[in-house]
Amino acid sequence: MPEEVEQALANGPILVKIERDEETGEARNREVGVTDNGRVLIVVWTLRRGRYRVVTAFDANRKTRALYGAWLKGDKK
């Protein structure tokens, strides 16, 4: 799955939210992106010492996939 995470982050992901980790104060970026095979993933990552560090990644639920698809088609509400 690491390759799919890289693909999702490289294929024009949408930034959904930036949160702060309560313990470290580190910014956590939550993005929705698509793999080369069409799998829609939610990826949470942070920038640490100049490098991207993936915290977690998981399949988007049906509602998120539908919203992402609509956004790609130009319905950017």
ABEGO torsion letter per residue (X at the ends): XAAAAAAAAAAGBBBABBBBBAAAGBBBBBBBBBBAAGBBBBBBBBBBGGBBBBABBBBBBAAAAAAAAAAAAGBBX
